[in-house]
């Protein structure tokens, strides 16, 4: 009899603990709404000529009309709460391209994100990207795809086409990705940051958003061989128009480029020279530096002993006049890090065509 009373009391106590421990604020938040699926567009149309120039509010910027006008965020009264998140980005080159040299300082590559409950703007800032400095991606929660500004102007991209833009052509396969799940109590609409990663990698938004939910910004992520580490996350207030996600209110005109240097001029003399080999000098070699020719259908990142030094668009050339004379082990990867050209010895001054 005493045992029955004790067991009954224990059962009652256990039920009370279980009921009391299930507070509403501890329950899992509902998943974010799935974006509307849009009909994919022809990549040549979307990624090609943006069309005739239009005059934007901040100067002449060539734009194509967005799939969906964002009048909801046009000239709204008052300011809205948002977060400003900054990630410092690094490109990790496969070991097969060379040993690399941590003493060589790369040009800066940062991702600036302004995000509210329903809109996001991301800016590719710095000369360390294989895309134009200042390129901007705009996202809205209720529609898939993005609106993109770069050196060619502004144009909409359907779901899955941002990966083509960053790769500079059709990728051989979509890049891998990884997101470190944020602390649950962290503030901010982190699922929209995961949405950006999904668009960037051509992944379905729902599969990436599960890593973020409403937990705020992730502390780190990986897209292909690009790794992002969060360096800032602060609360701000913005005018509604500052998060408008269509062609209106464009950024300052972005300088159009087909290639650029990824390391600082001051560190170019530190590039490791190859010893014991003397390849032939190109008959059409310049007086100084190295001319790169990209004959591939995608953007190339050129490496010297595993150090990324130059990027150039598909079917373009780039002359790096800062390249010191000598012999170097030169290879190339695509923008997401997939190998594109095997390593070879090249004499500078000279000219190199990639791939062979």
N, C-alpha and C positions, 0 to 999 in steps of 0.2 A: 504493500500500500504506500509506504513512504517513497518507494521507487517510482510508482505511477505519478504521484504528485510532483516529484522532482522532474520527471520527464515532461510532464504537461507544462510545468513552469518554463522549462528550457525551450520547448517548442514555441510557447507564447513569446518568450524573450527574443528568439531567433526571428520570428515573424515581424516583431516590432522593429528590430534592427534593419531587416531587409526593406521594410516599407519606409522607415525613416531615412535610410541611406539613398533612396531614389528621389532626390530633389529635382525639380524641373530644370534648374540650371545645369545639372550634371548630365542630362540626357544629350545624346548626339544631335548636333544641329542637322537640319534637313539638307540634303545635297543641293548644290547650286543648280539652277534651271539649265537644261540642255539648250545650246544655241540652235537657232533655226538653220537647217541645212540648205545651202544654195546650190544651184546648178553650176557645176564647174565650167569655166570659160576657157577658150582657146589660149594657151600660154603665150603664143606668138602675139596675139592681140593685146593681152594684158601686160606682158613684159616688154613690149616693143615701144614704138613711138607713141608718146602720150597724146599726140594730136596737136592742133593749133594752139598757140599760146593764149591764155586768159590772164586778166589782170587780177591778182589777189590783193588783199587788204594791206600787205606788207611789201609790195613791190611786184614786178612782173614775174609770175611763176606759171609755167605750163601745167595745166591740170585737166584731168578727165573727171566728169561728174561721177560721184559716188553711186553705188548701187541703191543706197537708201539715204535720202537727205536727213540730216540730224538737226532738224529745226527745234527739237525739244531743248537743245543746248545752245540756242542762238539768243544772245542778248537777254538771258534770264536775269531777273533781279536778285540781288543778294549773292552771297558766296557759299560754296559748298565745302564740307570737310573732305580732305584727301590725305594721302601719304606720299611722301617723296622718298623713293628707295633708290640707292645707288649700288651697283655691283662692279667690282674691278675684275676684268676678264683677262685670262691667260690662255694662250694656245700651246698645247703640249704636242710636240712633234714625236712620231714613233721613233724608237731607238734605232731602227734599221736605217734611218736617214742620217745618223751621225750621233756623236756623243753630246753635242750641245755645249754651251758655256754659260753658266749662271752669272758670270761677271759682265756679260754683254746686256746692257739695259735696253729692253724693247720700248718702242713708243707706247704711250698710254692708250688703253682701250677700256672704256667704261660704258656701262649701260645705265642711263638715267630713266627712271620710271616715275611718272605721276599717275596715281590710281585712286579712283573713288569707288563708290559702291557699284557703279554701272558703266564707267568709262576708264580707258587706260591710254596713256601715251608713253611710248618708249623711244629714246633717242640714242643712237650709236655715236658716242662722243670719243674723239681722239684719232690719232693717225695710225693706231695699231690694229685697225680693222681692215679686212679685205673688201670693204665697201666705203662709200664716201662719208667723210666726217660730217656728222649732223643729220644723217638719214633718220627719218622719223616714221614710226609705225603707230597707227591709231586703231583702237579696238573698242567695240561696244558690246555689252553683254547680250543684247537681244538679237544679234545677227552674227553669223559666222563670217570668216574672212577678215581682211584688214583694209585700211586705207594707208598707202605708202607714199612718202615724199623722199626723193633722192635727187641726184644731180640732173636727172631727166625731167623732173617736175613731180606732179602728183597723179596717182592713179589707184583705182581699187584692185585688190587681188582677192580672188575667190579662195575658199578654204583649201589649204594644201599648196598654195602657190608661193607663199613667202619663202619656203625652202628652196624653190627654184631661183628666186631673186638672190638669196645669200650665196648659193652655190655658183651663181652666174651661168646657169644652164640646168639641164635635166640631171638630177643626181642619179648615180648608179643604183643607190638604195637610200632610203631615208635614214638620216643619222640616228644613232642611239641617243638616249637621254637618261638623266637621273636627277631626281629632286629630293633634297633632304627635307623630310616633313617638318614643318615649323611647330613650335610649342603651341598647344591648343589654345592657351589663354592670350596669345599674342594678338594685338589689335590689327585690324585692316582686312580688306577683301583680297586675301592671298590667292583665291581661286582664279582671279583675273590675271595674276602674274603667271600662274600655271597655264592659263589659256594662251598667253603670249608664247610660252615655251612649246605648247602644242602646235600653234600656227607655224612657229619657226622650224619645227622638225617634221611637219606634215603628219602629225599624230592626231588621233581623234581626241577632241577636247575633254570628253568625259574620263578617259583613261588617265590623263595627266592631272585633272582637277582633283581626283581622289587623293593625291599626295598633298594637297593644300587645304581644300575645303574652306572654311572661314577662319582658319588659324593664323592668318597674317602672312607676311612675306617669308619665303624660305631663306635660310642663312647661306645656302650654297646650292648650286645646280651645275649640271654638265649638259652641253649640247654638242654632239660629235666629240671633238677633242678640245672644245672650248670649255673652260671652267670659270664659273662666276662665284666670287666671294663677296657677300654683302658687307659694305663699309659704312652705310648710313641708312636709317629708316626713321623719318621724323614726320610728325603731324603738321599739316599745312592747311590753308584755305585758299581756294582758287575761284576766280570768276567762272561761271558755267561755260562761257565761250572758250576758255583755256583748255577744256577737255572735249570740245566738239570733235566728232569722229568722222567728218566728211572732208570735202575739198576746201571748205571755207576756212578763213583765217589761217593761211599757210604759214610755215616758218619762214625765216629769212632765207633768201635764195641760197641753195646748197651748191658749192663749187663742183662742177662735173669733172670726174677723173676716170681714167681707164687703167690707172696703176699708181703705185706709190711705194715709198720706202717704209719698212716696218721697224727699223732700228734707228737710233739717233746717229747723226753724222759723227759725233765725237767718239762713238764706239766702233765705227766701221774699221779703223786700223787694227782692232783687236781680233777680227775674224781670223780663224785658224787657217794657215796655209798648209797645203799638202807638200810633202817632201819626197824626193827621189823620183818624181815623174816630171816629164816635160812634154805635154801634149802640143800638137801643132797649133800655131797661131792662126786664127781665122783670117782669110785673105781680105775680108771686108771689115776688119776690126776697126773700131774708132780710135782716135788719138788717146783717149782716156776712158776709164771706166768699163762697164760691161753692158751690152745691149741684150735684153731678153726678148725672145719671140715666143708667144704662146699660140700654138697651132691646135690646141685642144678645144672641145666644145664647152668648156667651163672655166671659171676663174682659177688661177693657179697662185699658190703661195710658194715662192722659191726659197730653198733652204741652203745654207752653207754649213756643213758639218753639223747638221741638226738644228741650226739657228734660223728661224724665219726672218728673211731680210727684205723681201720685195713681194708685192702682189701685183698681178696684172690680169685684166679681163680677157675673155676668150677672143682669139684671133686679133690680138693687139701686140704692140711692142712697147717696151719701156727701157729707157737709157738711165742707168744708175751711174752718174758721173763721179760719185763719192767712193766707188769701189777701188781699193788700193791695188796696185800691180802685184801679180803673183799667180800661183796656181791654187785652185780651190776645188773641194769636193762639193758639187752642186747637184741638188735634186729638187723635187717639187711635190707638193700635196695639193689636193683640192681645198676649197674654203672650209669644209667641215673636218679636214684632216686626213682623208683617204689618200693613199699614195697615188700620184699621177705621173711621175717620171722617176726612173731609177737614178741613183747617184752616179756621177761621172766626174772626171777631172777636166777642168776648164781653165784656160790661160786668160789672164786679164792684163792689159786691155784685150777685149775680144767680143765675140758675139755667140750666143748659145740659143739653140732652138729646142723647145720643150713641148711635148715629148719628142724623141728622135723621129 
